[in-house]
Amino acid sequence: MGDTEARRAADSRPLTAPDARAVLDGVSDLRAAGLSIAPHVLARVHDRIGISRDVVRSVVQALSESQRHGLRALPVPLPVSTTDVGIGGRILLSDAERAALIVVTLGTTDRVDALLAITGLSAADLSVGALDAHLDVNAGHVSMRDPAFAEWIEGSISPVESAWAHRKLREFHAHEGDAARAAWHAARGATARMPEVVPLLLPTARRLADGGQSLAAFHVAIEVFDHADGAEADEARQVAGSAALCAGLLADAVAWLGSLFPNGSAAQRARALAPLVIAETTLRGAVPIADPSAHRPDDEDGASTWDGWAHAAGMAAMLSAERGADAAMRMWLSEVRDADARAGADGTIRGPSVALCWLLSGDESDAALEHETLSYGIVAAVRLALGGEIDRALEILARHEAGIDGEPDPFLHGLERTPLAAAYRCVIEVLLRLWQGDVAAARARLHEAMIRYPIGLPFAGLGVVLARRLDVAVQGEVGPAVRSLTEALPTGIRPDLLVDRALEAYLAGAVQDAGVQLRLWHDRGGPGPVLAVPGLEELGPYTSMDAVEPPDRMLALELYRRIRTAAQGAWQREYPDIAERARSVRSPFERGRVEALLGTTCVIRGDRAAGRRHLHSARSLFDDAGADAWRDSIARRLGRLGEQIERLAGLDTVPIPVTIIDPLDACRAAWAPLLTERELQVAMMVVDGATNREIADDLGLSVRTVEVHLGRVFVKLDVRSRVELTVLAHRTGQHI
């Protein structure tokens, strides 16, 4: 119910498609001007001041980096200048007009009768002069026509004007019997502390928080804190910090929750510990409690203290699992089991925390789960997907989003309806759609979520990994909006970018550059999210940390391995089974990649017809999946392999010169996806008859380096000698 934030509640309002496009375009424009901003933050800015490019840029430039990145709340009001709104100041408004605009701006009601009662104006007065220019009046409701002008008005209000307007608004709402609104205006207009408003506003803050209006709850709670003492002040800090976390405002959350330690009340410290663990871990990158024994409650502490500790330990375990820290996860789960029992929670905290942790660590438990709560709903959805039932999994998530399945969650209590919970749910939905092979739908859903929720926070940045990977799959590169999303991540979340760079290079045909990026990634231990996201397995044998994989992806990975490792003598025997098993991959995206690798391998091994057939299948599958960049890459590969010649060959009236393509040029095109640029140079010079010494002199290398490159060529092309390499080259060229 804070002036601007409470009225607009931007964290819960759905944006329309034009809104979404304006936000993503705006993020790109600002990044080009050197200003990175999280998409959901710019959506809030648009909601408050409109989409004028010049005004938005002026306001965003005045924000701090932590505000632009969504780590701290936007200021109220936003810093809109007279230049931004194109006016010269007060001289354009009479005192009565200005008073009316101030009441509309500060009011928590949009009723026309309230405005008239407070200002003494008539309805006719609203349709002339400056009020007609600045106000929209419709069906008994009134609002500011230009949101940026409303922000400017709020920023220009003097203390005397503020006190007058809030007093009049308080009197109106008191007369109407609305004690909470009257208390709000009393607090906002006060020039000294008013403890009497706290009993009315503190429940309002909690009610807003429980209803998922996290930003509004945050602003009301910090207003309460300004007027409260003792236990009520501690409760206001706890509500403000928890609401900040739920809105994604990590720095604000850490500041408010951290202020309760060590001197806050025991009850509020117990309630604050779990959200503080989440905020600190996400913001800094490590669970803030290294030794549980140093913070564990005493045996004689009450159930509420142990309940708070159980929640904190459960969150620490889940955050450790998100980051692949299995040892830390197990340590914290041991704490959860003990604390759950001491709190008398009867497994309601232990059960979901264990289920979430084992899911993220790859446990194959098949225990039956109800999915009415958020935590069990996420677990049930992912387990169904891992069993190949992605449609059913998406139904569960849809029911939660619609509020059909929305029972109170003992483990995630207070988070169920918040922007942060919505971000977790959306990230899982996008992942499942990608596992299903619908790249276009996954990307569209993620773009929709990016402008509404702090999508970079769940699962240690999984949303950003997905956003980057989907951008590359569709447009061949990470777009500016997603780059801004990446830059807005807190320092505690740093997704690896090397696989994305490798994919960009690979799809552009720069196979050597792709290989360099993948080798660097492998040297760093192959970092990746614990829930599998497709990478660049075509250039293996690089593998990431053990990830939770769906059945289609597991089958595709097996087929990649078999295609890459089949010896020349075994290929004729292996190929029919691989091709048949590829038909069992239901994801069009995963199958398209298998078909593409099969096609390239068949061409290299001399089966032109099969190779072309698989490549055409890959192109069609990528088109079906909406993976446009992969589709276009295959189209270029087909072109390099002689697609134009094949088309011309079908035209009787067009003679086909047999020398149109040198066989070795065709061989070079066929080998390019498999070899680095230097390996390809060495291979083609060997085919031309050059010795290792001649190659070394020509390329400015040592003979030993040439031998290393040639050895890698032999392994990749499955030949054992220079003679076999030369024979393979000519055979490959003749079949293209």
C-alpha positions in Angstrom: 0.0 0.0 0.0 3.0 2.3 -0.4 2.1 5.4 -2.5 3.4 4.5 -6.0 4.3 0.8 -5.4 1.2 -0.2 -3.5 -1.2 1.4 -6.1 0.4 -0.2 -9.1 1.6 -3.5 -7.6 3.7 -4.1 -10.8 5.0 -7.4 -9.6 1.6 -9.0 -10.0 0.2 -7.3 -13.1 0.4 -9.4 -16.3 2.0 -7.5 -19.2 0.5 -7.6 -22.7 2.5 -8.7 -25.8 3.1 -5.0 -26.8 4.3 -4.3 -23.3 6.7 -7.3 -23.5 8.1 -6.2 -26.8 8.7 -2.7 -25.6 10.5 -4.0 -22.5 12.9 -6.2 -24.5 13.5 -3.6 -27.1 14.1 -1.1 -24.3 16.6 -3.3 -22.6 18.5 -3.6 -25.9 18.5 0.1 -26.4 19.8 0.8 -22.9 22.5 -1.7 -23.2 23.7 -0.1 -26.4 23.9 3.1 -24.4 26.1 1.4 -21.8 23.3 0.8 -19.2 22.6 -2.8 -18.3 19.2 -3.4 -16.7 17.3 -6.5 -15.7 14.2 -6.9 -17.9 11.8 -7.2 -15.0 13.2 -4.0 -13.6 12.6 -2.1 -16.8 9.1 -3.4 -16.9 8.5 -1.8 -13.5 10.0 1.4 -14.8 7.7 1.3 -17.8 4.8 0.7 -15.6 5.6 3.8 -13.5 6.7 6.3 -16.2 5.6 4.9 -19.6 7.8 3.9 -22.5 9.1 7.2 -23.8 12.7 6.3 -24.8 14.2 9.6 -23.8 12.4 9.8 -20.4 13.3 6.1 -19.6 16.9 6.6 -20.4 17.1 9.8 -18.3 15.6 8.0 -15.3 17.6 4.8 -15.7 20.8 6.8 -15.8 20.0 8.2 -12.4 19.5 4.8 -10.8 22.2 2.9 -9.0 23.6 -0.3 -10.5 22.0 -2.4 -7.7 18.6 -0.8 -8.5 19.0 -1.4 -12.3 19.9 -5.0 -11.6 16.9 -5.5 -9.3 19.0 -6.1 -6.1 17.5 -3.0 -4.5 14.0 -1.5 -4.8 13.4 1.4 -7.2 13.1 4.8 -5.5 9.7 6.2 -4.8 9.2 8.5 -6.7 11.5 7.8 -9.6 13.9 10.7 -10.5 11.8 12.4 -13.3 13.0 15.9 -14.1 11.0 18.8 -15.5 12.9 18.4 -18.8 11.7 14.8 -18.9 8.0 15.8 -18.7 8.4 18.9 -20.8 7.1 21.5 -18.3 8.5 24.6 -16.7 7.4 23.8 -13.2 4.7 25.1 -10.8 3.9 28.2 -12.8 1.8 26.2 -15.2 -0.5 25.1 -12.4 -2.9 27.0 -10.2 -2.8 26.2 -6.4 -6.2 24.4 -6.7 -5.0 22.4 -9.8 -1.7 21.4 -8.1 -3.6 20.4 -4.9 -5.9 18.1 -7.0 -3.0 16.5 -8.8 -1.1 15.9 -5.5 -4.2 14.2 -4.0 -4.5 11.9 -7.1 -0.8 11.1 -7.0 -0.6 10.3 -3.2 -4.0 8.7 -2.8 -4.7 5.1 -2.3 -8.1 5.3 -4.0 -9.0 6.3 -7.5 -12.6 7.3 -6.8 -13.7 10.6 -8.3 -16.0 11.3 -5.3 -13.0 11.1 -3.0 -11.0 13.7 -5.0 -14.0 16.0 -5.1 -14.7 15.6 -1.4 -11.1 16.3 -0.4 -10.5 19.3 -2.7 -13.9 20.9 -2.8 -13.8 20.9 -6.6 -16.8 20.1 -8.8 -17.0 17.5 -11.5 -17.0 20.3 -14.1 -13.7 21.6 -12.7 -12.0 18.3 -13.8 -12.9 18.9 -17.5 -11.2 22.3 -17.9 -7.7 23.7 -17.9 -4.7 21.7 -16.5 -6.9 19.1 -14.8 -8.5 18.2 -18.1 -5.0 18.0 -19.7 -3.5 15.8 -16.9 -6.4 13.6 -15.6 -8.3 10.8 -17.1 -11.8 10.6 -15.7 -13.9 7.5 -16.6 -16.9 5.8 -14.9 -16.3 7.4 -11.5 -12.5 6.7 -11.5 -9.7 9.2 -11.9 -6.0 8.7 -12.8 -3.0 10.6 -14.1 -2.9 10.6 -17.8 0.9 10.7 -18.0 2.6 8.4 -15.5 5.9 10.2 -15.8 4.2 13.5 -14.9 2.7 11.8 -11.9 6.2 10.7 -10.7 7.4 14.3 -11.3 4.5 15.7 -9.2 5.3 13.3 -6.4 8.9 14.2 -6.4 8.1 17.9 -6.3 5.8 17.8 -3.3 7.0 19.9 -0.4 6.7 18.6 3.2 3.8 21.1 3.9 1.9 19.9 0.8 2.5 16.3 1.7 1.3 16.8 5.3 -1.9 18.6 4.0 -2.7 15.9 1.4 -2.2 13.0 3.7 -4.2 14.6 6.4 -7.1 15.2 4.0 -6.8 11.6 2.7 -6.7 10.2 6.3 -9.8 12.1 7.2 -11.7 10.9 4.1 -10.8 7.2 4.7 -11.6 7.5 8.4 -15.0 8.9 7.6 -15.4 6.0 5.2 -14.5 3.5 7.9 -11.3 2.3 6.2 -9.0 2.2 9.2 -6.0 0.7 7.3 -6.0 3.4 4.6 -6.5 6.1 7.2 -3.5 4.7 9.2 -1.4 4.7 6.1 -2.0 8.3 5.3 -1.5 9.2 8.9 1.9 7.6 8.9 2.9 9.1 5.6 1.9 12.6 6.6 3.4 12.5 10.1 6.3 14.7 11.0 7.0 12.5 14.0 6.7 8.9 15.0 3.1 7.6 15.3 3.2 4.2 17.2 -0.6 4.1 17.1 -0.6 3.3 13.3 1.5 0.1 13.8 -1.2 -2.3 14.9 -3.2 -1.4 11.8 -0.4 -1.4 9.2 1.7 -4.4 10.3 -1.2 -6.8 9.6 -1.6 -5.0 6.2 2.0 -5.7 5.4 1.7 -9.4 6.3 -1.6 -9.7 4.3 0.1 -8.1 1.2 3.1 -10.5 1.6 0.9 -13.6 2.0 -1.1 -12.5 -1.1 2.1 -12.3 -3.2 2.2 -8.5 -3.5 5.8 -8.5 -2.4 6.8 -5.0 -3.4 3.8 -3.4 -1.8 4.4 -5.4 1.4 8.0 -4.3 1.4 7.1 -0.6 1.3 4.4 -0.9 3.9 6.7 -2.8 6.3 9.5 -0.2 6.1 6.9 2.5 6.8 5.8 0.6 9.8 9.4 0.3 11.0 9.7 4.1 11.0 6.9 4.2 13.6 7.4 1.0 15.6 9.4 0.0 18.7 10.7 -3.2 20.2 9.1 -6.5 19.1 6.9 -4.7 16.5 9.9 -3.0 14.9 11.6 -6.4 14.7 8.6 -7.9 13.1 8.5 -5.0 10.6 12.2 -5.7 9.7 11.4 -9.4 9.3 8.4 -8.7 7.0 10.4 -6.1 5.0 13.3 -8.4 4.5 11.2 -11.5 3.6 9.1 -9.4 1.2 12.3 -8.0 -0.4 13.6 -11.5 -1.0 10.3 -12.6 -2.5 10.5 -9.7 -4.9 14.1 -10.6 -5.8 15.6 -7.6 -4.0 18.5 -9.5 -2.5 20.6 -6.6 -1.2 17.5 -5.1 0.5 16.6 -8.5 1.9 20.1 -9.0 3.4 20.1 -5.5 4.9 16.7 -5.8 6.6 17.0 -9.5 7.7 20.6 -9.1 8.8 19.7 -6.2 11.0 17.9 -8.7 13.3 21.2 -10.4 14.2 22.3 -10.6 16.9 20.1 -8.2 18.8 16.6 -8.8 17.4 13.9 -10.8 19.2 14.4 -14.5 19.3 11.1 -15.1 17.6 11.8 -12.8 14.6 15.4 -14.1 14.3 13.9 -17.6 14.0 11.6 -16.5 11.2 14.3 -14.4 9.5 17.0 -17.1 9.3 15.7 -19.1 6.4 15.1 -16.1 4.0 18.4 -14.7 5.1 20.2 -17.9 4.1 18.5 -17.8 0.7 19.3 -14.1 0.2 22.9 -14.3 1.4 23.7 -17.5 -0.6 22.2 -16.2 -3.8 23.8 -12.7 -3.4 27.3 -13.9 -2.3 27.5 -17.4 -3.8 28.0 -19.5 -0.6 25.8 -20.5 2.3 26.6 -18.0 5.0 26.7 -20.6 7.8 29.7 -22.8 7.3 29.4 -24.7 10.7 25.9 -25.6 11.7 26.9 -26.4 15.2 27.8 -22.8 15.8 24.2 -21.7 15.1 22.1 -24.7 16.2 19.6 -23.9 18.9 20.0 -25.1 22.4 18.2 -28.2 23.6 16.0 -26.2 25.9 14.9 -23.8 23.1 11.2 -23.9 22.1 9.6 -25.5 19.1 9.3 -22.2 17.2 13.1 -21.7 17.4 13.7 -25.3 16.2 11.1 -24.7 13.4 13.0 -21.7 12.2 16.3 -23.7 12.3 14.7 -26.6 10.4 13.6 -24.2 7.6 17.0 -22.5 7.5 18.8 -25.9 7.3 16.4 -27.1 4.6 17.0 -24.0 2.5 20.8 -24.4 3.0 20.5 -28.0 1.8 18.5 -27.1 -1.3 20.8 -24.2 -2.2 23.8 -26.6 -1.8 22.1 -29.1 -4.1 21.4 -26.4 -6.7 25.1 -25.7 -6.8 26.1 -29.4 -7.0 27.7 -29.3 -3.5 26.5 -32.8 -2.5 28.6 -33.0 0.7 27.2 -29.8 2.1 23.7 -30.9 1.0 24.0 -34.1 3.0 25.3 -32.2 6.1 22.4 -29.8 6.0 19.9 -32.6 5.5 21.1 -34.2 8.6 20.4 -31.0 10.4 16.9 -30.8 8.9 16.0 -34.3 10.1 17.0 -33.5 13.7 15.4 -30.0 13.7 12.1 -31.2 12.1 11.7 -33.8 14.9 12.6 -31.3 17.7 10.1 -28.7 16.2 7.4 -31.3 16.2 6.9 -30.7 12.5 6.1 -34.3 11.8 8.1 -34.4 8.6 6.4 -31.5 6.9 9.7 -29.6 6.6 12.0 -32.7 6.3 9.9 -34.4 3.5 9.9 -31.6 0.9 13.4 -30.5 1.5 14.7 -34.1 1.2 12.6 -34.6 -2.0 13.9 -31.4 -3.6 17.5 -32.2 -2.7 17.5 -35.7 -3.9 15.9 -34.6 -7.1 18.6 -32.0 -7.8 21.3 -34.5 -7.0 20.0 -37.1 -9.4 18.2 -39.5 -6.9 15.9 -41.9 -8.7 13.5 -42.3 -5.8 10.0 -43.2 -6.9 8.2 -42.4 -3.7 4.7 -41.2 -4.3 4.2 -37.5 -3.9 1.2 -35.3 -3.6 1.6 -32.2 -5.7 -0.8 -29.7 -4.2 2.0 -27.7 -2.5 4.6 -25.8 -4.5 7.7 -27.8 -3.4 6.1 -31.2 -4.0 4.5 -29.8 -7.3 8.0 -29.0 -8.6 9.4 -32.3 -7.6 6.5 -34.2 -9.1 6.7 -32.3 -12.4 10.4 -32.9 -12.8 10.0 -36.6 -11.9 7.3 -37.1 -14.4 9.5 -35.4 -17.1 12.4 -37.7 -16.2 10.0 -40.6 -16.7 9.1 -39.3 -20.2 5.7 -37.8 -19.2 6.4 -34.1 -19.9 2.9 -33.3 -20.9 1.6 -34.4 -17.5 4.4 -32.5 -15.8 3.4 -29.3 -17.6 -0.2 -29.8 -16.5 0.9 -29.8 -12.9 2.9 -26.6 -13.3 -0.1 -25.0 -15.1 -2.4 -25.9 -12.3 -0.1 -24.3 -9.8 0.2 -21.1 -11.9 -3.6 -20.9 -12.2 -3.9 -21.4 -8.4 -5.9 -24.7 -8.8 -3.2 -26.6 -6.8 -2.1 -24.1 -4.2 -2.2 -25.6 -0.7 0.0 -23.9 2.0 3.5 -25.3 1.8 5.0 -26.0 5.2 8.5 -25.9 3.8 8.2 -22.8 1.5 5.6 -21.1 3.7 5.1 -17.5 2.6 6.8 -18.0 -0.7 4.0 -19.8 -2.6 2.4 -16.9 -4.4 5.4 -14.6 -4.7 7.4 -13.4 -7.8 10.3 -15.5 -6.6 8.2 -18.7 -6.5 6.7 -17.8 -9.9 10.3 -17.5 -11.2 11.2 -21.0 -10.0 8.0 -22.4 -11.5 8.6 -20.7 -14.9 12.3 -21.8 -15.1 11.2 -25.4 -14.6 8.4 -25.0 -17.2 10.9 -23.6 -19.7 13.4 -26.4 -19.0 10.7 -29.1 -19.6 9.6 -27.5 -22.9 13.2 -27.5 -24.0 13.5 -31.2 -22.9 10.4 -31.7 -25.0 12.1 -30.2 -28.0 9.9 -27.2 -28.5 12.6 -24.6 -28.6 10.3 -21.8 -29.9 7.7 -22.3 -27.1 10.4 -22.5 -24.5 12.0 -19.2 -25.6 8.7 -17.4 -25.9 7.7 -18.5 -22.3 11.1 -17.5 -21.0 10.9 -14.0 -22.6 7.4 -13.6 -21.0 8.8 -14.6 -17.6 11.9 -12.4 -18.0 9.9 -9.2 -17.9 7.8 -10.2 -14.9 10.0 -12.1 -12.5 13.6 -12.3 -11.2 14.2 -15.1 -13.5 18.0 -15.2 -13.0 17.8 -16.3 -9.3 16.3 -19.8 -9.3 18.5 -22.9 -9.3 21.8 -21.0 -9.2 21.1 -19.1 -12.5 19.5 -21.9 -14.5 17.1 -19.3 -16.0 20.0 -17.3 -17.5 21.6 -20.5 -18.9 18.3 -21.4 -20.6 17.8 -17.9 -21.9 21.3 -17.8 -23.4 21.1 -21.3 -24.9 17.7 -20.7 -26.4 18.8 -17.4 -28.0 21.7 -19.2 -29.6 19.5 -22.0 -30.9 17.1 -19.6 -32.5 19.2 -16.6 -33.7 22.7 -18.0 -33.6 23.9 -15.7 -30.8 23.0 -14.4 -27.4 20.8 -11.3 -27.9 21.3 -8.0 -26.1 18.3 -8.4 -23.7 19.7 -11.7 -22.5 23.2 -10.3 -22.2 21.7 -7.6 -19.9 20.0 -10.3 -17.9 23.3 -12.0 -17.5 25.1 -8.8 -16.5 22.3 -8.1 -13.9 23.0 -11.4 -12.0 24.3 -11.0 -8.4 28.0 -11.9 -7.9 26.9 -15.1 -6.2 25.6 -16.5 -9.5 28.1 -16.7 -12.4 27.0 -19.2 -15.1 29.7 -20.4 -17.4 29.6 -18.7 -20.8 32.1 -20.9 -22.7 29.6 -23.4 -24.0 27.4 -20.6 -25.4 30.5 -19.1 -27.2 31.3 -22.6 -28.6 27.7 -23.0 -29.9 27.8 -19.5 -31.5 31.0 -20.4 -33.3 29.9 -23.9 -34.3 26.6 -22.7 -35.8 28.5 -20.0 -37.7 30.8 -22.6 -39.1 33.9 -21.7 -37.0 34.5 -25.2 -35.8 38.1 -24.5 -34.6 36.9 -21.6 -32.4 34.1 -23.8 -31.1 36.7 -26.5 -30.2 38.9 -24.0 -28.4 36.0 -22.8 -26.2 34.9 -26.3 -25.4 38.5 -27.3 -24.4 38.6 -24.3 -22.1 35.3 -25.3 -20.6 36.5 -28.9 -20.1 39.7 -27.6 -18.5 37.6 -25.7 -16.0 35.9 -29.0 -15.0 32.9 -28.8 -17.4 30.7 -26.7 -15.1 27.0 -26.7 -15.8 23.6 -26.6 -14.1 22.5 -29.7 -12.1 19.4 -30.0 -14.3 20.6 -30.8 -17.8 20.6 -28.1 -20.6 21.7 -29.2 -24.1 25.2 -28.1 -25.0 27.5 -28.9 -27.9 28.0 -32.7 -27.7 28.8 -32.8 -31.4 32.4 -31.9 -30.6 32.9 -34.1 -27.6 34.0 -36.2 -25.8 33.5 -33.4 -23.3 31.0 -34.0 -20.5 29.8 -31.7 -17.7 29.3 -32.6 -14.1 26.7 -35.3 -13.5 23.4 -33.7 -14.5 19.8 -34.8 -14.2 18.9 -35.9 -17.7 15.5 -36.7 -19.3 15.2 -40.0 -21.3 15.4 -38.4 -24.7 18.6 -36.6 -23.9 20.2 -39.8 -22.4 19.4 -41.7 -25.6 20.8 -38.9 -27.7 24.0 -38.7 -25.7 24.4 -42.5 -26.1 23.9 -42.1 -29.9 26.4 -39.2 -30.1 29.0 -41.4 -28.4 28.4 -44.3 -30.7 28.5 -42.2 -33.8 31.8 -40.5 -32.8 33.6 -43.6 -31.6 32.5 -46.3 -34.2 35.6 -47.6 -35.9 35.7 -47.7 -39.7 35.4 -51.5 -39.9 32.4 -51.5 -37.5 30.5 -48.6 -39.1 28.5 -50.7 -41.5 27.4 -52.9 -38.7 26.7 -50.0 -36.2 25.0 -47.6 -38.6 21.7 -49.4 -39.1 21.1 -49.8 -35.4 22.1 -46.2 -34.6 19.8 -44.8 -37.4 16.9 -47.0 -36.1 17.4 -46.0 -32.5 17.5 -42.3 -33.5 13.9 -42.7 -34.6 13.0 -43.3 -30.9 14.2 -39.8 -29.9 10.9 -37.9 -29.5 12.3 -34.4 -29.0 12.6 -32.9 -32.5 15.6 -30.8 -31.3 17.6 -33.7 -29.9 16.8 -35.9 -32.8 17.7 -33.2 -35.2 21.1 -33.0 -33.7 21.6 -36.8 -33.9 20.5 -36.8 -37.5 22.9 -34.0 -38.3 25.8 -35.8 -36.8 24.8 -39.0 -38.6 24.6 -37.1 -41.9 28.0 -35.6 -41.6 29.5 -39.0 -40.6 27.8 -40.9 -43.4 29.2 -38.4 -46.0 32.7 -38.7 -44.6 32.5 -42.5 -44.7 31.4 -42.5 -48.3 27.6 -42.9 -48.2 26.5 -39.7 -49.9 22.8 -40.7 -50.2 22.4 -41.6 -46.5 24.3 -38.5 -45.5 22.0 -36.2 -47.5 18.9 -38.0 -46.2 19.9 -37.5 -42.6 20.9 -33.9 -43.1 17.6 -33.1 -44.8 15.8 -34.8 -41.9 17.8 -32.7 -39.4 16.9 -29.5 -41.2 13.2 -30.4 -41.1 13.3 -31.4 -37.4 15.1 -28.1 -36.4 12.5 -26.2 -38.3 9.7 -28.1 -36.4 11.5 -27.3 -33.1 11.8 -23.6 -33.9 15.6 -23.9 -33.7 16.2 -21.6 -36.6 20.0 -21.1 -36.2 20.5 -24.9 -36.2 18.2 -25.3 -39.2 20.2 -22.6 -41.1 23.5 -24.2 -40.2 22.4 -27.5 -41.7 21.2 -25.6 -44.8 24.6 -24.1 -45.2 26.2 -27.5 -44.6 24.1 -29.0 -47.4 25.1 -26.2 -49.6 28.8 -26.9 -49.0 28.2 -30.5 -49.7 27.0 -29.9 -53.2 23.3 -29.2 -52.9 23.3 -27.0 -55.9 24.9 -29.7 -58.1 22.2 -32.1 -57.0 19.5 -29.8 -58.0 21.1 -29.0 -61.4 21.5 -32.8 -62.0 17.8 -33.2 -62.2 17.4 -30.6 -65.1 17.8 -32.3 -68.5 18.3 -29.0 -70.3 21.2 -27.9 -68.2 24.5 -29.6 -68.8 26.5 -30.4 -65.7 30.2 -29.9 -66.1 31.9 -32.8 -64.4 34.7 -30.5 -63.3 32.4 -28.0 -61.5 33.9 -29.0 -58.1 37.3 -30.4 -57.4 36.8 -33.6 -55.4 39.3 -32.4 -52.8 37.5 -29.2 -52.4 34.3 -31.2 -51.6 36.4 -33.3 -49.2 37.6 -30.2 -47.5 33.9 -29.1 -47.0 33.0 -32.5 -45.6 35.8 -32.6 -43.1 35.5 -29.0 -41.9 32.8 -29.7 -39.2 35.1 -32.4 -37.7 38.6 -30.9 -37.8 40.1 -27.7 -36.5 41.3 -25.3 -39.1 44.9 -26.3 -38.5 44.1 -30.0 -38.6 42.3 -29.5 -41.9 45.3 -27.7 -43.3 47.7 -30.5 -42.3 45.3 -33.2 -43.6 44.8 -31.6 -47.0 48.6 -31.1 -47.4 49.2 -34.7 -46.6 46.6 -35.7 -49.2 48.5 -33.5 -51.7 51.6 -35.6 -51.0 53.6 -33.2 -48.7 55.9 -34.6 -46.1 55.8 -33.6 -42.5 59.0 -31.5 -42.9 57.4 -29.7 -46.0 54.2 -29.1 -44.1 56.1 -27.7 -41.1 58.2 -25.3 -43.2 55.1 -24.1 -45.2 53.0 -23.5 -42.0 55.8 -22.2 -39.8 55.5 -25.1 -37.3 57.8 -27.6 -35.8 57.8 -31.2 -37.2 56.6 -32.4 -33.8 53.6 -30.1 -33.9 52.7 -31.3 -37.4 52.9 -34.9 -36.1 50.5 -34.0 -33.2 48.0 -32.5 -35.6 48.2 -35.4 -38.0 47.7 -37.9 -35.1 44.5 -36.1 -34.1 43.3 -36.2 -37.7 43.9 -40.0 -37.8 41.9 -40.4 -34.7 39.0 -38.2 -35.8 38.7 -39.7 -39.3 39.5 -43.3 -38.1 42.4 -43.9 -40.4 45.8 -45.4 -39.5 48.2 -44.1 -42.2 48.8 -41.3 -44.7 47.7 -43.7 -47.5 44.4 -44.4 -45.8 43.9 -40.7 -45.3 44.5 -40.0 -49.0 42.2 -42.8 -50.1 39.4 -41.5 -47.8 39.8 -38.0 -49.1 39.3 -39.0 -52.7 36.5 -41.4 -51.9 34.7 -38.7 -49.9 35.1 -36.1 -52.7 33.7 -38.5 -55.3 30.6 -39.2 -53.2 29.6 -35.6 -52.8 
